[in-house]
Amino acid sequence: MLQPIPFKRTPASFDCNKSTNTTITRLRHRRRNTEMLPFNTIHEAATFLGRNLTVAETLWFNYSAKKSDYYLYCHNILFLFLIFSVVPLPLVVVEMMRSLGFDKYKIQPKVSLSLSEMFKCYKDVMRMFVLVVGPLQLVSYPSIKMIGIRTGLPLPSVWEILVQLAVYFMIEDYTNYWIHRFLHGKWGYEKIHRVHHEYTAPIGFAAPYAHWLEVLILGIPSFLGPAIVPGHMITFWLWIALRQIEAIETHSGYDFPWTPTRFIPFYGGADYHDYHHYVGGQSQSNFASVFTYCDFIYGTDKGYRYHKKVLRKLKEATRIDGAQNGGSYFVPTQDLKSE
């Protein structure tokens, strides 16, 4: 019977494998004991991963290899500043050019804000950013380190990023719903939440406009998703950016038919949240920050649905009456605000 021939390591092969194993062991040890990426070169990273780096991984390595995790985390301050400052600007232009065809997309067309009023809102938001949001970002890094937000290689796949972002949005939406309901109680509204409702017809700059304590409280739902399902720092950056952009969109005051978020299932959008501001402090409708399922399940969208039903009847009656008698239909304002 044929016997298997035992493999005999040559000194050269043994030294080669020993060297490779030593390198990997050393890299893993450094990975556990440093805040920086554990590789000095792209070759070391490729050796550790057992493959060539992707283009994205190479770019990430070149940018972040010599930077601490704390420095990378503090990028959020720059991202938030740019988002709060730049993203609402097109809405300012639209508000100033309503007469050129944008007025039909305005959710509350009787309300008009001047440039100085919008700039005042921005200044108030930036004051809150400097005094609360920025310092909070600077001191909150230990919590990010504790939950395990990583900065090293490999980078997450696109699919992994999308799944984690979906989870973050779902967790934030559900948690924010209950906190928002609490803030509409007598004490929560009078002491904290009424500041955010100073804008009964919201604008993009007013998305983060709130009492300093509300800013801190509503930071909990945003942090909870990454705490439960920790991911990569790039995913965390995307999450913070997308959540703020979404908030600006829902506070835009305009319902554009070409908005891509219309294709997201159960998404609320600007019209949905605008009603919440329109009713004001007495509102018991539309508490969810992103989706509509919580309001539907717990019955807090009845006022909004009634409001839309009345508006549909108004439009239909106006169309019929206009065709027959030149238009004379009227619905009392209190009917539109009823819940």
PyMOL commands that set and color helices and strands:
alter all, ss='L'
color gray80, all
select helices_A, chain A and resi 11-32+42-49+55-64+69-73+75-86+89-96+98-100+103-105+115-139+141-147+158-183+186-191+193-198+204-206+212-217+219-228+233-250+260-263+269-282+293-297+302-325+333-337
alter helices_A, ss='H'
color red, helices_A
deselect
rebuild
show_as cartoon
